[in-house]
Amino acid sequence: PGCICNEEDPAQPSDIYGLTKLAAERCIKESRFPHAILRIPGLIGESPAGIGHNFFAEALRCFMSGEIVTRFTPDRMHYNLDVRALAKVCAGWANNSCRLPEGVINITGVSRSLHGTFAEFSAAAKRFGGRPICENRDASEMPWPFMSDERFRREVGGISQRSDADIADACCRMMIGAQGRREQEHD
């Protein structure tokens, strides 16, 4: 927790999901085919599959339904990656307009305030009819590690991402649209 990890640091998965991802990485490396393995932090934003089941997506669901969301204090920075920014990198890689370095590469989002992101998601939920409730919980140590994307920035460049407010609004619109479709299906 609280460490900054680069691509050379040993991966230490803590659950079956992480263990299977690491096993897949090893298989790809052992194949000796040219490859780039993208390691990303949590994704933030909407995609064709919905808004996901990460920390902020779950917080938004709670904000919309009036359930209490716990926020760590003091404020910390997080590096979640805008899912649309990652999609652009992958599309550029697929059509050869972006060259990714070979091997393992970390790609992270811009440094964002955890409390600032919560505030934007809470405000968006309120604009869309939610009832956000937030309580603080002291966490003297950051509960998760950070990934360094220094290599990606050095070899590829930065990533342009949307603001927290734009992402939160897009996620709310997607949630409300999905709920409306489910209601129509039941009628």
N, C-alpha and C positions, 0 to 999 in steps of 0.2 A: 504493500500500500504506500502511496505517495512517491514511489520511485519513477524515474524517467527511463524508459526502456527503448533501446534502439534495436535494429535488426539482428545484430550479433549476440545480443543477450539471450541466454537460454530461455526458451518458452517453458512456463510452469503452469500448465492448465490445471484447473481446480475441479473440473466436472467432466462428464462424459462428452459433452458438446466440444469442449476445448481439446480433449484427448483425441477425438475423431478428426478434428481439424488439423491437429499436429501430425497425426498418422497420414492424412492426405498430403500434407506438405512434404513429408518424408518420401512418400511414393513418387511424387512429382520430381523431387530433387534426384532421386535414384534413377529415374527414367533417362536422365542425361539429355533430354530434349530441351531446346531453348524454352525458357519460361519466365514469367513474372508472377510472383505470389503476392497479392495485395493483402496486407494486414491493416484493418481499419478499426477505429474505436466504435462506439455506438453511433448508429445513424440517426439523424433527426430529420423529420419531414415526411411528406406523403409520396406514395409511389403507386403503381397499378395494383399492388397487393394490399394497399391500405396504409395505415400510419404505423404499423408494426406493434411490437410488444416490448419496446425498450422503456427505460426509466421515464423519459419525457412523454411518451405516448400514454403510458399508464397514468402519469400525473394528469394529463389532459382529460383522460376518461373520468378520472376522479373529480377534477374541477368541474366538468360538465354535469356530473351527477350529484354534486354536493357532498361527496365523501372527503374526508380529511386527507391532505397530502402532507407528508413530513419532509421538511427541508433541512439539510445539514447546515449548522452554523459553527464557526464563522464562514462567511462566503468563501468559495473556492472557485478556481477556474476549471473549465472543462473544455474538451476538444472534440465534441461530437461533430460528425461530418454531415453536411447537408446531402441527403440522398440524391438530389438532382445534380449537385456538383460532382459526386462520384460517378453518376451515370454519364455525364459529359466526358470525364476522363476515360471511362471504359469505352465509350463510343469512339472517341478519338484514337484510342489504342487499337480498336477493332478495324477502323478504316485507315490506319497508318498515318493519321495526321498528328498523332502524339506518340512519341517513342518512350516506353517505360524501360527503366533499367532491368537487366536480367537478375533473377534471384528474388529474394524476399525484400519487399519494400513497404514501409509504413506510410500510410496516407491518413492525415488527421485533418480536422477542421480548424478554423481559426480559434484562438483563445477567447472563450466567452465566460462571463460571470454566471455562476450557477444561479444566484439569486436574481440576476437580470433576466435569464432565460425563464425562470419560474414566473417572474413578474409579467413577462410578455405572454406566456401561455395562460396565466391567470386572467390577464386583461382580455385576451382573445376569447376565452371561455365565457367571460362576462358579456362581451359584445354579442355572442351567439346564444345567449340565454342560459348559460351555466351559472352555478352557484359555488364559486371557488372558495375553499377554506384551506388555509395553510398553517401548520404549526412548526415551530423550530425544534430541532434536536441537536444537542451539542455533540460534535464529532471532532475531537482534538486532532485526530489523524485522518487524512483523506482515505476513504475506504477502498479506493481502487488505484492502480498504477496509471501512469501516463505514458503515451507512446511519443517518441521523438520522430518527426517526419523531416528532419534536417536533410537526409539523403535525397528524398523526393524533391524538396524545394531546391536543393543545389543542382540536381541533374535534370529536373523537369520544369520546375517553376512553381509558383503558388496556384492556389485554387480560388476562384471567385465564388463566394457563397451568398445566399440571401440572408437578410437580417432575421433575428429571432421573431420579430413581429410578423414578417411576411410568412415565415414557416408556420408559426402558430395559427395564423388566419387560414392558410391553405389546409392545415390539418383539421381545423374546425369545420371548414366547408366540406372536406371529404367525409368526416364523421357524420355530419348532418345529412349529406347526400346518401350515404350508405344506410343510415337509419330510415330515411324516407323510402328507399328502394325496398328494404325489408318489410316496412309497413304496407306498401303497395302489394307485395307478394302475398301477404297474409289476408288481404281484402278479397 
